[in-house]
Amino acid sequence: MALKLQTFLHLFVLSILLCTSSSDHSLAKALVAPPINALVAQITKAAETSLYTLSLSHKDYLLDLSGPLLWSPCSAGNPTVPCSAAECTATLGTHRYFAQGQCRCTARLKNPVTGDRAVVGDLTLVDVVTNATDGSTPTAEVTVGGVLSACAPAGFLGSSPLPAAVAGDAGLGRGCASLPAQLHSKLSLKRQFAVCLPSTVGRIGVAFFGDGPYGLMPPTPFDVSSVLSYTPLVRNPWNPSAYTIQLAGIAINQEAVQLPPGALDLVTLDTAAPYTVLRHDVYRAFVAAFQRATASVPRVPAVAPFEVCFNISDLGFSGVGYAVAPVDLVMARGGGNWTVFGFNSLAEVADDTACLAFVDGGWAAPSAVTVGGFQMENNFLVFDEAASRLGYSGALLLTRTACGNFNFARN
């Protein structure tokens, strides 16, 4: 076991060194001339899965916050990356495969929802079409050439529990092969990106790649980066592409939840999880604390996958959702608290029923706490790789705006 861990850590460190030392000259340059400060793309929510899609090249890709790279089905004529290319070495999880006297550079693809890694795809280079922005509106369509991607085998998308009609997976994770890392490198953007997930199917959220300002509308346009708090990102040796933070604790109604030591050392954020997933021991302590804090509110029968449910008529309502005990994620290294109000803690599962939207991940959960998409909705999140920190706004409803308030009408 110790030898296996030592080997894994060696490969993990090697991938970081290769990533930071790989030259931009090994990648095809963007097919644009004017300098660009940032890119912008639309985010939508899929009704049937409660997952999110990112608009790229006039198609919808699964927004995969922990994904290591872009992948999609390829046509027969797609160019493949030679085994001798730097991209084949620098990309974590790639393999050289020899068949009929030829070497193919391949990557083992992960289904972000099920975790299945049963398929292998050739690495290729694709063009990505998106929009430049001044922070307030899109300003011009941009084509970025030579973006590293992987070819998913035929039928892989159709067999996956992904939103209907997605074209592939937009891996936004940590590492030099992820989509943000490649866009930043090719366009000399600041090494950060932001996501703002919409809460309903009918609203359009927003993703930015590069520096701010990040403007949202009514009541007045303002730069969301002005209201951010920050906490450090930490490296996760068990999941190198995941964005991971440390928490000092979790509190409900300002009362600390008693959790096992070390449970909050590696807290991941993952949009492929529709709701926050808690390891079984953390879940039981969390639910017990929430039930104590809401003891005066009558319960109704549970609705899977949730356990604690209420009749909506028994709940009050405020500007930040249902009037229930707030949940504080207490940051370990400064940055204050990320407070989850009723809008992000209770999910409406029927016309008259709302449930505590946290899920029991069992003892085999990959992380003691995985913050899911529902808890991120209408929160503005900046993943700042240059400073290795996470910026978070808290509930945008407190500032009388929402993730659906970016002006996508081009100037």
Sine and cosine of phi, psi and omega as CSV:
sin_phi,cos_phi,sin_psi,cos_psi,sin_omega,cos_omega
0.00,0.00,-0.69,0.72,0.00,-1.00
-0.89,0.45,-0.65,0.76,0.01,-1.00
-0.91,0.42,-0.64,0.77,0.01,-1.00
-0.89,0.45,-0.69,0.73,0.02,-1.00
-0.90,0.43,-0.66,0.75,0.00,-1.00
-0.88,0.47,-0.68,0.74,0.02,-1.00
-0.90,0.43,-0.67,0.74,0.00,-1.00
-0.89,0.46,-0.71,0.70,-0.01,-1.00
-0.91,0.42,-0.58,0.81,0.04,-1.00
-0.89,0.46,-0.70,0.71,0.02,-1.00
-0.92,0.40,-0.59,0.81,0.02,-1.00
-0.89,0.45,-0.74,0.67,0.01,-1.00
-0.91,0.41,-0.66,0.75,0.01,-1.00
-0.87,0.49,-0.65,0.76,-0.01,-1.00
-0.90,0.44,-0.59,0.81,0.02,-1.00
-0.92,0.39,-0.68,0.74,0.01,-1.00
-0.90,0.44,-0.68,0.73,0.03,-1.00
-0.90,0.44,-0.62,0.78,-0.02,-1.00
-0.91,0.42,-0.71,0.70,-0.06,-1.00
-0.97,0.25,-0.35,0.94,-0.04,-1.00
-0.99,-0.16,-0.19,0.98,-0.03,-1.00
-0.92,0.39,0.63,-0.77,-0.08,-1.00
-1.00,0.01,0.58,-0.82,0.08,-1.00
-0.88,0.47,-0.38,0.93,-0.06,-1.00
-0.92,0.38,-0.29,0.96,0.00,-1.00
-0.99,0.17,-0.17,0.98,-0.03,-1.00
-0.93,-0.38,0.61,-0.79,0.05,-1.00
-0.89,0.47,0.62,-0.78,-0.07,-1.00
-0.99,0.15,0.36,-0.93,0.01,-1.00
-0.91,0.41,0.54,-0.84,-0.03,-1.00
-1.00,0.02,0.73,0.68,0.00,-1.00
-0.69,-0.73,0.47,-0.88,-0.02,-1.00
-0.96,-0.29,-0.77,0.64,-0.08,-1.00
-0.92,0.40,0.56,-0.83,0.07,-1.00
-0.90,0.43,0.61,-0.79,-0.05,-1.00
-0.83,-0.56,0.69,-0.72,-0.01,-1.00
-1.00,-0.01,-0.55,0.83,-0.05,-1.00
-0.33,-0.95,0.37,-0.93,0.11,-0.99
-0.91,-0.42,0.37,-0.93,0.02,-1.00
-0.66,-0.75,0.56,-0.83,0.00,-1.00
-0.55,-0.84,0.43,-0.90,-0.01,-1.00
-0.99,0.12,0.56,-0.83,0.12,-0.99
-0.86,-0.50,0.73,-0.68,0.07,-1.00
-0.82,-0.57,0.36,-0.93,0.04,-1.00
-0.96,-0.29,0.73,-0.68,-0.01,-1.00
-1.00,-0.01,0.83,-0.56,-0.10,-1.00
-0.89,0.45,-0.64,0.76,-0.15,-0.99
-0.97,0.25,-0.34,0.94,-0.06,-1.00
-0.83,-0.55,-0.22,0.98,-0.13,-0.99
0.86,0.52,0.43,0.90,0.12,-0.99
-0.98,-0.20,0.01,-1.00,-0.16,-0.99
-0.79,-0.61,0.55,-0.84,0.03,-1.00
-0.86,-0.51,0.48,-0.88,0.00,-1.00
-0.90,-0.44,0.76,-0.65,-0.04,-1.00
-1.00,0.09,0.89,-0.46,0.04,-1.00
-0.68,-0.74,0.68,-0.73,0.06,-1.00
0.79,0.61,0.60,0.80,0.03,-1.00
0.89,0.46,0.43,0.90,0.07,-1.00
-0.72,-0.69,0.26,-0.97,0.03,-1.00
-0.97,-0.24,0.81,-0.58,0.07,-1.00
-0.91,-0.40,0.55,-0.84,0.09,-1.00
-0.87,0.49,0.78,-0.62,0.09,-1.00
-0.98,0.19,0.96,-0.28,-0.12,-0.99
-0.90,-0.44,1.00,-0.08,-0.12,-0.99
-0.89,0.45,-0.46,0.89,-0.02,-1.00
-0.98,-0.22,0.02,1.00,-0.07,-1.00
-0.93,0.36,0.67,-0.74,-0.06,-1.00
-0.98,0.19,-0.34,0.94,0.00,-1.00
-0.30,-0.96,0.14,-0.99,0.06,-1.00
-0.99,0.17,0.68,-0.73,0.15,-0.99
-0.56,-0.83,0.45,-0.89,0.02,-1.00
-0.23,-0.97,0.27,-0.96,0.12,-0.99
-0.89,0.46,0.55,-0.83,-0.04,-1.00
-0.88,-0.48,0.41,-0.91,0.12,-0.99
-0.98,0.19,0.27,-0.96,-0.07,-1.00
-0.89,0.46,-0.46,0.89,-0.07,-1.00
-1.00,-0.02,0.10,0.99,-0.02,-1.00
-0.88,0.47,0.70,-0.72,0.07,-1.00
-0.93,0.38,0.53,-0.85,0.05,-1.00
-0.94,-0.34,0.42,-0.91,-0.01,-1.00
-0.99,0.15,0.82,-0.57,0.01,-1.00
-0.89,0.46,0.48,-0.88,0.03,-1.00
-0.89,0.46,-0.43,0.90,-0.03,-1.00
-0.99,0.13,-0.16,0.99,-0.06,-1.00
-0.95,0.32,0.51,-0.86,0.00,-1.00
-0.88,0.48,-0.55,0.83,-0.01,-1.00
-0.87,0.49,-0.53,0.85,-0.02,-1.00
-0.93,0.36,-0.50,0.86,0.00,-1.00
-1.00,0.07,-0.62,0.79,-0.14,-0.99
-0.99,0.17,-0.24,0.97,-0.07,-1.00
-1.00,0.01,0.86,-0.50,0.01,-1.00
-0.89,0.46,0.77,-0.64,0.06,-1.00
1.00,-0.05,0.09,1.00,0.03,-1.00
-0.99,0.11,0.38,-0.93,0.00,-1.00
-0.65,-0.76,0.53,-0.85,0.14,-0.99
-0.99,-0.10,0.81,-0.59,-0.09,-1.00
-0.86,-0.51,0.82,-0.58,-0.04,-1.00
-0.97,-0.24,0.79,-0.62,0.04,-1.00
-0.49,-0.87,0.75,-0.67,0.02,-1.00
0.80,0.60,0.66,0.75,0.06,-1.00
0.97,0.24,0.10,1.00,-0.01,-1.00
-0.88,-0.47,0.52,-0.85,0.02,-1.00
-0.98,-0.21,0.77,-0.64,0.06,-1.00
-0.90,-0.44,0.69,-0.73,0.09,-1.00
-1.00,-0.04,0.88,-0.47,-0.11,-0.99
-0.81,-0.59,0.31,-0.95,0.09,-1.00
-0.75,-0.66,0.62,-0.79,0.07,-1.00
-1.00,0.10,0.88,-0.47,-0.11,-0.99
-1.00,0.02,0.59,-0.81,-0.01,-1.00
-0.93,-0.36,0.75,-0.66,0.20,-0.98
-0.96,0.27,0.92,-0.40,-0.13,-0.99
-0.92,0.39,-0.35,0.94,-0.03,-1.00
-1.00,0.05,-0.72,0.69,-0.05,-1.00
-1.00,-0.04,-0.33,0.94,-0.07,-1.00
0.99,0.14,0.03,1.00,-0.04,-1.00
-0.92,0.38,0.75,-0.67,0.04,-1.00
-0.89,-0.47,0.61,0.79,-0.17,-0.99
-0.99,0.13,-0.14,0.99,-0.09,-1.00
-0.90,-0.44,0.45,-0.89,0.00,-1.00
-0.82,-0.58,0.66,-0.76,0.01,-1.00
-0.73,-0.68,0.52,-0.85,0.07,-1.00
-0.93,0.36,0.57,-0.82,0.14,-0.99
-0.98,0.18,0.60,-0.80,-0.02,-1.00
-0.58,-0.82,0.03,-1.00,0.06,-1.00
-0.85,-0.52,0.73,-0.69,-0.04,-1.00
-0.75,-0.67,0.28,-0.96,0.14,-0.99
-1.00,-0.09,0.66,-0.75,0.05,-1.00
-0.90,-0.44,0.82,-0.57,0.01,-1.00
-0.97,-0.24,0.79,-0.61,0.03,-1.00
-0.50,-0.86,-0.33,-0.95,-0.06,-1.00
-0.79,-0.61,0.67,-0.75,0.20,-0.98
-0.97,0.26,0.36,-0.93,0.01,-1.00
-0.54,-0.84,0.46,-0.89,0.14,-0.99
-0.99,-0.13,0.14,0.99,0.00,-1.00
0.99,-0.14,-0.28,0.96,0.00,-1.00
-0.91,-0.41,-0.52,0.85,0.06,-1.00
-0.49,-0.87,0.29,-0.96,0.20,-0.98
-0.91,0.41,0.58,-0.82,-0.03,-1.00
-0.90,-0.43,-0.48,0.88,-0.01,-1.00
-0.25,-0.97,0.53,-0.85,0.11,-0.99
-0.97,0.25,0.64,-0.77,-0.07,-1.00
-0.79,-0.62,0.71,-0.70,0.13,-0.99
-0.94,-0.34,0.85,-0.52,0.02,-1.00
-0.96,-0.26,0.90,-0.44,-0.09,-1.00
-1.00,-0.01,0.41,-0.91,0.13,-0.99
0.92,0.39,0.60,0.80,0.04,-1.00
-0.99,0.14,0.79,-0.62,-0.01,-1.00
-0.92,0.40,0.75,-0.66,-0.01,-1.00
-0.58,-0.82,0.16,-0.99,0.07,-1.00
-0.84,-0.55,0.53,-0.85,-0.01,-1.00
-1.00,-0.04,0.91,-0.42,0.05,-1.00
-0.98,0.20,0.67,-0.74,0.04,-1.00
-0.86,0.50,0.45,-0.89,0.03,-1.00
-0.84,0.54,0.72,-0.69,0.04,-1.00
1.00,0.00,-0.18,0.98,-0.06,-1.00
-0.91,0.42,-0.66,0.75,0.01,-1.00
-0.91,0.42,-0.68,0.73,-0.06,-1.00
-0.92,0.40,-0.43,0.90,-0.03,-1.00
-1.00,-0.02,0.02,1.00,-0.08,-1.00
-0.98,-0.22,0.52,-0.85,0.05,-1.00
-0.98,0.20,0.88,0.48,-0.03,-1.00
-0.95,-0.33,0.29,-0.96,0.04,-1.00
-0.84,0.54,0.54,-0.84,-0.01,-1.00
-0.88,0.47,0.61,-0.79,0.12,-0.99
0.93,0.36,0.25,0.97,0.10,-0.99
-0.94,0.35,0.57,-0.82,-0.03,-1.00
-1.00,0.04,-0.24,0.97,-0.04,-1.00
0.26,-0.96,-0.35,-0.94,-0.09,-1.00
-0.87,-0.49,0.84,-0.55,0.06,-1.00
-1.00,-0.09,1.00,-0.07,-0.01,-1.00
-0.97,0.24,0.90,-0.43,-0.04,-1.00
-0.96,-0.27,0.22,0.97,-0.16,-0.99
-0.95,0.32,-0.02,-1.00,0.02,-1.00
-0.96,0.26,0.59,-0.80,-0.02,-1.00
0.80,-0.60,0.43,-0.90,-0.15,-0.99
-0.97,0.23,-0.17,0.99,0.02,-1.00
-0.99,-0.10,-0.11,0.99,-0.02,-1.00
-0.93,0.37,0.32,-0.95,-0.03,-1.00
-0.86,0.50,-0.74,0.67,0.01,-1.00
-0.86,0.50,-0.67,0.74,-0.03,-1.00
-0.88,0.48,-0.64,0.77,-0.01,-1.00
-0.95,0.32,-0.66,0.75,0.04,-1.00
-0.90,0.44,-0.67,0.75,0.02,-1.00
-0.88,0.47,-0.69,0.72,-0.04,-1.00
-0.92,0.40,-0.70,0.71,-0.10,-0.99
-0.95,0.30,-0.54,0.84,-0.06,-1.00
-0.96,-0.29,0.10,0.99,-0.02,-1.00
0.83,0.56,0.67,0.74,0.05,-1.00
-0.99,0.11,0.35,-0.94,0.15,-0.99
-0.88,0.48,0.64,-0.77,-0.11,-0.99
-0.98,0.18,0.94,0.33,0.12,-0.99
-0.40,-0.92,0.40,-0.92,0.11,-0.99
-0.59,-0.81,0.29,-0.96,-0.04,-1.00
-0.73,-0.68,0.56,-0.83,0.11,-0.99
-0.77,-0.64,0.58,-0.82,0.05,-1.00
-0.67,-0.74,0.97,-0.22,-0.15,-0.99
-0.99,0.12,0.74,-0.67,0.05,-1.00
-0.96,0.27,0.39,-0.92,-0.05,-1.00
-0.99,-0.15,-0.20,0.98,-0.02,-1.00
-0.71,-0.71,0.31,-0.95,-0.03,-1.00
-0.91,0.42,-0.54,0.84,-0.10,-0.99
-0.99,0.15,-0.16,0.99,-0.02,-1.00
-0.98,-0.22,0.46,-0.89,-0.01,-1.00
-0.95,-0.30,0.88,-0.47,0.10,-0.99
-0.99,0.11,-0.12,-0.99,-0.14,-0.99
-0.59,-0.81,0.60,-0.80,0.15,-0.99
-0.83,-0.56,0.68,-0.73,0.09,-1.00
-0.89,-0.46,0.61,-0.79,0.12,-0.99
-0.86,-0.51,0.91,-0.41,-0.05,-1.00
0.90,-0.44,-0.28,-0.96,-0.13,-0.99
-0.99,0.16,0.29,-0.96,0.10,-1.00
-0.97,0.24,-0.10,-0.99,0.17,0.98
-0.95,0.31,0.38,-0.93,0.05,-1.00
-0.88,-0.48,0.99,-0.15,-0.15,-0.99
-1.00,-0.09,0.76,-0.65,0.14,-0.99
-0.86,-0.51,0.52,-0.85,-0.07,-1.00
-1.00,-0.02,-0.45,-0.89,-0.62,-0.78
-0.44,0.90,0.43,-0.90,0.05,1.00
-0.97,0.26,-0.51,0.86,0.10,-0.99
-0.70,-0.72,0.56,-0.83,0.03,-1.00
-0.88,0.48,0.71,-0.70,0.08,-1.00
-0.52,-0.85,0.37,-0.93,-0.01,-1.00
-1.00,0.08,0.92,-0.39,-0.09,-1.00
-0.89,0.45,-0.44,0.90,-0.01,-1.00
-0.88,0.47,-0.29,0.96,-0.01,-1.00
-0.96,0.27,-0.22,0.98,-0.04,-1.00
-0.91,-0.41,0.24,0.97,-0.07,-1.00
-0.99,0.12,0.57,-0.82,0.27,-0.96
-0.96,-0.28,0.34,-0.94,-0.09,-1.00
-0.76,-0.65,0.54,-0.84,0.14,-0.99
-0.62,-0.79,0.51,-0.86,-0.07,-1.00
-0.92,0.40,0.58,-0.82,0.25,-0.97
-0.99,0.11,0.61,-0.79,0.03,-1.00
-0.87,-0.50,0.42,-0.91,0.03,-1.00
-0.99,0.16,0.66,-0.75,-0.01,-1.00
-0.91,-0.41,0.98,-0.22,-0.06,-1.00
-0.90,0.43,-0.37,0.93,-0.01,-1.00
-1.00,0.08,-0.34,0.94,0.00,-1.00
-0.54,-0.84,0.97,0.23,-0.16,-0.99
-0.86,0.51,-0.46,0.89,-0.05,-1.00
-1.00,0.03,-0.06,1.00,-0.05,-1.00
-1.00,0.10,0.60,-0.80,0.14,-0.99
-0.99,0.13,0.85,-0.53,-0.20,-0.98
-0.76,-0.65,0.67,-0.74,0.07,-1.00
-0.78,-0.62,0.16,-0.99,0.09,-1.00
-0.92,-0.40,0.67,-0.75,0.10,-1.00
-0.93,-0.36,0.55,-0.84,0.12,-0.99
-1.00,0.06,-0.37,0.93,0.01,-1.00
0.07,-1.00,0.10,-1.00,0.13,-0.99
-0.82,-0.58,0.72,-0.69,0.02,-1.00
-0.81,-0.58,0.59,-0.81,0.09,-1.00
-0.85,-0.53,0.84,-0.54,-0.09,-1.00
0.82,0.57,0.63,0.78,0.03,-1.00
0.91,0.41,0.32,0.95,0.06,-1.00
-0.90,-0.43,0.81,-0.58,-0.11,-0.99
-0.90,0.44,0.68,-0.74,0.12,-0.99
-1.00,0.07,0.78,-0.62,-0.02,-1.00
-0.98,0.19,0.92,-0.40,-0.09,-1.00
-0.83,-0.56,0.37,-0.93,0.02,-1.00
-0.89,0.46,0.54,-0.84,0.03,-1.00
-0.84,0.54,0.67,-0.74,0.05,-1.00
0.99,0.15,-0.05,1.00,-0.08,-1.00
-0.90,0.43,-0.44,0.90,-0.11,-0.99
-0.95,-0.31,0.29,0.96,-0.02,-1.00
-0.95,0.31,-0.53,0.85,-0.02,-1.00
-0.75,-0.66,1.00,0.00,0.01,-1.00
-0.97,-0.23,0.87,-0.50,-0.08,-1.00
-0.98,-0.20,0.40,-0.92,0.09,-1.00
-0.91,-0.42,0.78,-0.62,-0.14,-0.99
-0.54,-0.84,0.91,-0.41,0.01,-1.00
-0.97,0.25,-0.20,0.98,0.08,-1.00
-0.98,0.20,-0.12,0.99,0.14,-0.99
-0.98,-0.20,0.92,-0.38,-0.05,-1.00
-0.86,0.51,-0.55,0.84,-0.01,-1.00
-0.73,-0.68,0.35,-0.94,0.01,-1.00
-0.89,0.46,0.74,-0.67,-0.02,-1.00
-0.94,-0.33,0.78,-0.62,-0.01,-1.00
-0.89,-0.45,0.69,-0.73,0.12,-0.99
-0.85,0.53,0.46,-0.89,-0.21,-0.98
-0.81,0.58,-0.71,0.70,-0.05,-1.00
-0.93,0.37,-0.61,0.79,0.05,-1.00
-0.93,0.37,-0.65,0.76,0.00,-1.00
-0.88,0.48,-0.73,0.68,-0.04,-1.00
-0.88,0.47,-0.66,0.75,0.02,-1.00
-0.92,0.39,-0.64,0.77,-0.02,-1.00
-0.91,0.41,-0.74,0.67,-0.03,-1.00
-0.90,0.43,-0.65,0.76,0.01,-1.00
-0.88,0.48,-0.66,0.75,0.01,-1.00
-0.92,0.38,-0.63,0.78,0.01,-1.00
-0.93,0.37,-0.62,0.79,0.02,-1.00
-0.90,0.43,-0.62,0.79,0.05,-1.00
-0.90,0.43,-0.64,0.76,-0.05,-1.00
-0.95,0.31,-0.32,0.95,-0.01,-1.00
-0.86,-0.51,0.48,0.88,-0.11,-0.99
-0.87,0.49,-0.44,0.90,-0.05,-1.00
-0.99,0.13,-0.10,0.99,-0.03,-1.00
-0.99,-0.15,0.83,-0.56,-0.02,-1.00
-0.88,0.48,0.52,-0.85,0.03,-1.00
-0.99,-0.14,0.36,-0.93,0.16,-0.99
-0.80,-0.59,0.22,-0.98,-0.03,-1.00
-0.83,0.56,0.57,-0.82,-0.03,-1.00
-0.91,0.42,0.49,-0.87,0.07,-1.00
-0.83,-0.56,0.90,-0.43,-0.06,-1.00
-0.85,0.53,0.62,-0.78,0.11,0.99
-1.00,-0.02,0.31,0.95,-0.09,-1.00
-0.99,-0.14,0.33,-0.94,-0.09,-1.00
-0.93,-0.38,-0.63,0.78,-0.10,-1.00
-0.96,-0.29,0.91,-0.41,-0.08,-1.00
-0.76,-0.65,0.44,-0.90,-0.06,-1.00
-0.72,-0.69,0.44,-0.90,0.20,-0.98
-0.98,0.19,0.78,-0.63,-0.09,-1.00
-0.85,0.52,-0.53,0.85,-0.01,-1.00
-0.91,0.41,-0.31,0.95,0.02,-1.00
-1.00,-0.01,-0.07,1.00,-0.04,-1.00
-0.96,-0.27,0.65,-0.76,0.17,-0.99
-0.98,0.20,0.13,-0.99,-0.01,-1.00
-0.68,-0.73,0.58,-0.82,-0.01,-1.00
-0.71,-0.70,-0.08,-1.00,0.01,-1.00
-0.93,0.38,-0.21,0.98,0.02,-1.00
-0.87,-0.49,0.49,0.87,0.10,-0.99
0.97,-0.25,-0.35,-0.94,-0.01,-1.00
-0.87,0.50,0.63,-0.78,-0.07,-1.00
-0.99,0.11,0.97,0.23,0.05,-1.00
-0.84,-0.54,0.14,-0.99,-0.04,-1.00
-0.85,0.53,0.78,-0.62,0.04,-1.00
-0.95,0.31,0.49,-0.87,0.05,-1.00
-0.95,-0.33,0.83,-0.56,0.02,-1.00
-0.96,-0.27,0.83,-0.56,0.21,-0.98
-1.00,-0.04,0.94,-0.34,-0.13,-0.99
-1.00,0.00,0.90,-0.43,-0.07,-1.00
-0.94,0.34,0.60,-0.80,-0.09,-1.00
-0.98,0.17,-0.50,0.87,-0.11,-0.99
-0.84,-0.54,0.81,0.59,-0.03,-1.00
0.99,0.14,0.01,-1.00,0.00,-1.00
0.99,-0.10,-0.08,1.00,0.07,-1.00
0.97,0.25,-0.58,-0.81,-0.06,-1.00
-0.88,-0.48,0.62,-0.79,0.22,-0.98
-0.99,-0.11,0.96,-0.29,-0.10,-1.00
-1.00,-0.05,0.79,-0.61,0.03,-1.00
-0.97,-0.23,0.94,-0.35,0.02,-1.00
-1.00,0.00,-0.03,-1.00,-0.09,-1.00
-0.84,0.54,-0.51,0.86,0.01,-1.00
-0.86,0.51,-0.55,0.83,-0.04,-1.00
-0.94,-0.34,0.01,1.00,0.02,-1.00
-0.96,-0.29,-0.46,0.89,0.02,-1.00
-0.91,-0.41,0.79,-0.61,0.04,-1.00
-0.97,-0.23,0.72,-0.69,0.05,-1.00
-0.98,0.18,0.91,-0.42,-0.07,-1.00
-0.97,-0.25,-0.19,0.98,0.07,-1.00
-0.39,-0.92,0.15,-0.99,-0.05,-1.00
-0.86,0.52,-0.48,0.88,-0.07,-1.00
-0.87,-0.49,0.18,0.98,-0.12,-0.99
-0.72,-0.70,0.71,-0.71,0.12,-0.99
-0.76,-0.65,0.61,-0.79,-0.10,-1.00
-0.79,-0.61,0.46,-0.89,0.10,-0.99
-0.89,0.45,0.90,-0.44,-0.20,-0.98
-1.00,-0.03,0.82,0.57,0.11,-0.99
-0.80,-0.60,0.63,-0.77,-0.18,-0.98
-0.89,-0.45,0.62,-0.78,0.09,-1.00
-0.98,0.22,0.92,-0.39,0.00,-1.00
-1.00,0.03,0.05,1.00,-0.03,-1.00
0.96,0.29,-0.08,-1.00,-0.01,-1.00
-0.98,0.22,-0.31,0.95,-0.05,-1.00
-1.00,-0.04,0.14,0.99,0.01,-1.00
-0.83,0.56,0.72,-0.70,-0.06,-1.00
-0.90,0.43,-0.37,0.93,0.04,-1.00
-0.63,-0.77,0.53,-0.85,0.03,-1.00
-0.88,0.47,-0.53,0.85,0.06,-1.00
-0.66,-0.75,0.85,-0.53,0.14,-0.99
-0.87,-0.50,0.94,-0.34,-0.02,-1.00
-0.96,0.29,0.86,-0.51,-0.08,-1.00
-1.00,-0.08,0.08,-1.00,-0.11,-0.99
-0.87,0.50,-0.64,0.77,-0.05,-1.00
-0.86,0.52,-0.64,0.77,0.00,-1.00
-0.95,0.30,-0.28,0.96,0.03,-1.00
-1.00,-0.03,-0.23,0.97,-0.09,-1.00
-0.87,0.50,0.66,-0.75,-0.03,-1.00
0.82,0.57,0.51,0.86,0.24,-0.97
-0.86,-0.51,0.72,-0.70,0.00,-1.00
-1.00,-0.06,0.84,-0.54,-0.09,-1.00
-0.86,-0.51,0.77,-0.63,0.04,-1.00
-0.91,-0.41,0.84,-0.54,0.02,-1.00
-0.98,-0.20,0.99,-0.11,-0.13,-0.99
-0.99,-0.12,1.00,-0.06,0.00,-1.00
-0.96,0.29,-0.47,0.88,0.00,-1.00
-0.88,0.47,-0.63,0.77,0.00,-1.00
-0.96,-0.26,0.04,1.00,-0.02,-1.00
0.78,0.63,0.85,0.53,-0.01,-1.00
-0.54,-0.84,0.39,-0.92,0.08,-1.00
-0.95,-0.30,0.80,-0.60,0.14,-0.99
-0.98,-0.20,0.70,-0.71,-0.02,-1.00
-0.67,-0.74,0.62,-0.78,-0.08,-1.00
-1.00,-0.02,-0.36,0.93,-0.30,-0.96
0.96,0.28,-0.13,-0.99,-0.09,-1.00
-0.89,0.45,0.89,-0.45,0.03,-1.00
-0.90,0.43,-0.36,0.93,0.01,-1.00
-0.87,0.49,-0.42,0.91,0.05,-1.00
-0.93,0.37,-0.39,0.92,0.05,-1.00
-0.98,-0.21,0.23,0.97,0.06,-1.00
0.87,0.50,0.62,0.78,0.13,-0.99
-0.62,-0.78,-0.06,-1.00,-0.05,-1.00
-0.38,-0.93,0.20,-0.98,-0.05,-1.00
-0.91,0.41,-0.34,0.94,0.01,-1.00
-0.99,0.10,0.19,0.98,-0.13,-0.99
-0.96,-0.28,0.36,0.93,0.16,-0.99
-0.99,0.13,0.61,-0.79,-0.02,-1.00
-1.00,0.04,0.98,-0.18,-0.01,-1.00
-1.00,0.07,0.07,1.00,0.08,-1.00
-0.96,0.27,0.88,-0.48,-0.09,-1.00
-0.94,0.33,0.64,-0.77,0.07,-1.00
-0.91,0.42,0.00,0.00,0.00,0.00
